[in-house]
Amino acid sequence: MEILTSDPGLWTNSLLKTTRLFGFDGVVAGFEASVIAQACGCGMSWEADRPVGIMLQGDLTASPGQSPFLELGLEMGRRLFEVSRQNSACVALLPGPYTLADQVFGIGKGEDHMADIKPVMVEITEAFCKISPDILIFSEGKSLPLNDIGASHRRVFNTLRNIAAYYNIPVGLFLQDYQAAHVVNCVKLGLDIYIPGPDSNGFLPLPSKVWDLGKNALGLGLSLPLHDLDASRKIIIEAMALYRNKPDHGIFFTGQGPVTREIAMDNLHILVNEISNL
């Protein structure tokens, strides 16, 4: 992974081959919080071929959008979208402001530093909008207090959404590690698409529990447990029944996270084929 992400050509080709191998409808240029935090001045190490962030020790980088690694990521995204745009949805996936703030300043301390992190998010968001994804998705976890969404949280996301709107790019939210009882509160952020992933107990929500998230939005993304073919089919069947009875918004299916070695590739092929034939 470390070698792959240091070369935008290799990185792009790897994502393209994976997308074509499984017949995915979209390509994702995705970045973990630890990687984006490095552009902000944090340290980063590699353990078991995965990036591990180190909390900020000095000052925030003045221009994170010009950091060498972010430039590599932007170049990868630019190449990936250029060759994929005609046949695939192009998705940019970034850590949300609260997740990034916790990564930079320490778990539980991020919200107190939102005034520092907001200009960073503005710069990074605009940089990714300039490579023209079809949608920009922010990933948030327990750093975003779903039980207490207020005006300050809406202002932060509204600023980022306004930047994306200037480039005619809708904004989505991927949620993970959240309290299931509060997931419906994310609609207070007023975004275009919501994708609830695994909650704080590692469970995925049934479509009926999160269906109304898509009511006043462009659509709802439903996460599938790619390691469990039967559970994935249960989610798909329930979602399609709801969609036929209440076609008030669009839906799409996605994985609950990165495709790892633990996922049976045959299962993935079967799922993609079944979804394509719905």
Rosetta blueprint (number, residue, H / E / L):
1 M L
2 E L
3 I L
4 L H
5 T H
6 S H
7 D L
8 P H
9 G H
10 L H
11 W H
12 T H
13 N H
14 S H
15 L H
16 L H
17 K H
18 T H
19 T H
20 R H
21 L H
22 F H
23 G L
24 F L
25 D L
26 G E
27 V E
28 V E
29 A E
30 G E
31 F L
32 E L
33 A H
34 S H
35 V H
36 I H
37 A H
38 Q H
39 A H
40 C L
41 G L
42 C L
43 G E
44 M E
45 S E
46 W E
47 E E
48 A L
49 D L
50 R E
51 P E
52 V E
53 G E
54 I E
55 M L
56 L L
57 Q L
58 G L
59 D L
60 L L
61 T L
62 A L
63 S L
64 P H
65 G H
66 Q H
67 S L
68 P H
69 F H
70 L H
71 E H
72 L H
73 G H
74 L H
75 E H
76 M H
77 G H
78 R H
79 R H
80 L H
81 F H
82 E H
83 V H
84 S H
85 R L
86 Q L
87 N L
88 S L
89 A E
90 C E
91 V E
92 A E
93 L E
94 L E
95 P E
96 G L
97 P H
98 Y H
99 T H
100 L H
101 A H
102 D H
103 Q H
104 V H
105 F H
106 G L
107 I L
108 G L
109 K L
110 G H
111 E H
112 D H
113 H H
114 M H
115 A H
116 D H
117 I H
118 K H
119 P H
120 V H
121 M H
122 V H
123 E H
124 I H
125 T H
126 E H
127 A H
128 F H
129 C H
130 K L
131 I L
132 S L
133 P L
134 D L
135 I E
136 L E
137 I E
138 F E
139 S E
140 E E
141 G L
142 K L
143 S L
144 L L
145 P L
146 L H
147 N H
148 D H
149 I L
150 G L
151 A H
152 S H
153 H H
154 R H
155 R H
156 V H
157 F H
158 N H
159 T H
160 L H
161 R H
162 N H
163 I H
164 A H
165 A H
166 Y H
167 Y L
168 N L
169 I L
170 P L
171 V E
172 G E
173 L E
174 F E
175 L E
176 Q L
177 D L
178 Y L
179 Q L
180 A H
181 A H
182 H H
183 V H
184 V H
185 N H
186 C H
187 V H
188 K H
189 L H
190 G L
191 L L
192 D L
193 I E
194 Y E
195 I E
196 P E
197 G L
198 P L
199 D L
200 S L
201 N L
202 G L
203 F L
204 L L
205 P L
206 L L
207 P H
208 S H
209 K H
210 V H
211 W H
212 D H
213 L H
214 G H
215 K L
216 N L
217 A L
218 L L
219 G E
220 L E
221 G E
222 L E
223 S E
224 L E
225 P L
226 L L
227 H L
228 D L
229 L H
230 D H
231 A H
232 S H
233 R H
234 K H
235 I H
236 I H
237 I H
238 E H
239 A H
240 M H
241 A H
242 L H
243 Y H
244 R H
245 N H
246 K L
247 P L
248 D L
249 H L
250 G E
251 I E
252 F E
253 F E
254 T E
255 G E
256 Q L
257 G L
258 P L
259 V L
260 T L
261 R L
262 E L
263 I L
264 A L
265 M H
266 D H
267 N H
268 L H
269 H H
270 I H
271 L H
272 V H
273 N H
274 E H
275 I H
276 S H
277 N L
278 L L
